[in-house]
Amino acid sequence: MIRLIFRLLFNLNGWSLKVDHIPVDKLERSVFLAAPHTTNWDAVYMVAAMRKIGVKLRFAIKKEWIRFPLSIAIKPMGAIGIDRRPINKREKKISMVDAISNLFKENDKLALVMPPEGSRSLRKEWKSGFYYVAVQSKVPIALAYLDYDKKQAGVYEIFEPTGAFEADMKYITSVYKENHPGPKFPELYSLDERFV
């Protein structure tokens, strides 16, 4: 029901989808870098867009949030729980990158969206977790976007990370800089200034 509402909002608000140049099977097992991220509406439009081509976009939240009754609403939206608790109580909890990488080990198909800013607030340096999850999980990064000016959702390209963080981030940043997608709230969006 929630997915249907998202799709209805996508269509009624005049949004379009552009991913015709990318094989769906590449998208079904990837980290979705979703930028810009300045509003909760981003999730609605991106989830609806990917559902149109059959990709079940997911986002990670604490496992504790995937419990009844909240699970009724958030699971259909794409929520998937992560568990950072250590196996042995004497060990420290596992990192977010390890926890999310475990999701890729447990799921043959997983299109996991990770906003690089890590927040809807203005961030001039992006979080690097999405990159290290992709490297550790040996999956590509879908350079996804929402352009509120054009009312278009899509994926610029599928990027295979090399492990050379700085060089790869310079390339990723250049893709977003060249295409300059229009965020809903431009004052809350910035590329990672370290790599511009």
N, C-alpha and C positions, 0 to 999 in steps of 0.2 A: 504494500500500500504506500509506504513512504517513498519507495523508488518510483512508483507511478506518479506521485505528487511532484517529485523532483523533475521528472521528465516532462510533465505537464507545464511546470513553471519555465523550464528551458524553452519549450516550444512557444508558449504564450508570450514570453518576453522577447521573442524574435532572435534567439541565439542560433548559431550554426556551428557545425563541427568540421574540422579540417585535419584528417589523418589518413587520407586516401593513399598516400605514398608509403605508408608503413605497414608491414605485415602484422596482423592482429596477434599471431602467435608470439611475436617479439614483445608485444605489450603485456601479454598475459603473465609473464614472469620477468618483472622489472621493478626498479625503484622509480616512481614517478616524482620528478622534481617539479613541484607545482609553484610557479611564480608568475606574476606577483601574488602575494597573499596579504590582503589588507582588510578582509571582511569574512564573516562566517558564510556569506553567500557563495564564496569561492567553492566550498565543499559541495553545495547543492548543484551548481552548474557543472563542475568537473565530474562528479559521480554520474549525473544525468547524461553528460556527453559520452563518457566511456561506456555506459550501459547501452547506448544506441548502437554500438558496434560489437556488443557482447563481452566487453571487458568488465569484470567485477572488481572495481576499484575498492581497496581496503585502506584503513588507517589504524595505526596502533595506539592503544590506550592501556592503562593499567588493567591487569586481569580482574581486579576487584570491581571494576566498573561494569564488567560483563556479567552481572548477576541480576536476577529477577528483582524488581519489576523494570529496572532501567534497561535491561537487555532487550526488552520488547521494542523499544524505540531505536536504540543505537546499533544493534546488530544488523537490522535491515539497511541501515545507512552505510554499512561497510566496516563497522568497528571490529577489530580483532584484538584479543587480549594478549598482553605480554607479561611474562613472569620473570622478575629480576631476582627472586629469592635464590640464595645459594642452595645447592644440593645438601651440603654439610653446613650445619649451623655455625661452625667455627670459622667458616670462610666468609669473605665479604660478598655483598650482593654483586651480581654480574653487571657488566656495563650495558648501557642502552644499545650500543652497537651489537654486542654479543646476543642480547635478548632478541633483537629484531632479526639478526642473522639466523637465529634458531627457528624463527617463523618460516624462513625460506627452506630450511632443512626439513621442516614438518609438512610443507605444502608444495605439491608439484606445480600448481599454478598460483601465483601470488603477484598481484599488481598493487604495490604498496605506495601510497602517496605520502610524501614528506616535504612540507614547505621549508625551503632553505632558510627562511628568516627565523623559523621556530616560534614565531609570534605574529600577531596582526599589528603590533607596534612597529615603529620605524627602527630598523636595524641596519647599520652601515657595514656590518660584517656578518656574512651568512654562517650558519652552523655547518659543520663539516660531517655530521653524522650520516647524512644521506650518501655521501661519497664512500665512506668507510664501510657502510652496510653493503653497498653494491660491490665493492672490491672483495670484501670478505665472503660474500655470498656468491660471487662469480656471476653476477647478473648485470645487464646493461642499465643505463639511466635513461629514462624517457624524459626528454626536455619538453615538458608540458607547459601550457600557458592558458591564461584566460585574458582576453582582450575586451575590456568593457567598452572601449571606443567603437570597436567593430562588432561587438556582441558575438565574439567568436571564441570557441574553445578548441584546443588542438594540441598536437605534438610537433615540435619543429623537427626533431630527429631522435633516433636511438643512438646513444653515445656509449661506447664500450670503454670504461675507465682503464687506464694503463697502469695505474699504481703510482704514477708521477703526479702527486697531488697538485703542486703549484701550476705545472704546465696544463693539466686537465682543467683546473679551475679557471685559468686564463681563457681557455677555449670555451668552456661552458658560459662564462660571463660574457664573452664576445658574442655568442649566439643571442643572448637576451638583449644585449646592447644594440646589436644590429637590427633586431626585429622590434624593439621597444614596445612590448605589449602594454596596453593602457589599463592600469589598475583602477579599481572602483574609487579608491582614495589615494591619489598620486602623492600626497604629502606623507603617506605612511610607507612608501616603497623606495627602496634603494638597492642598487646592485652592490655586490661585495666590493667595497672601495679598494681592497688590497689587490684586486686582480683586474681592475678597469684599465 
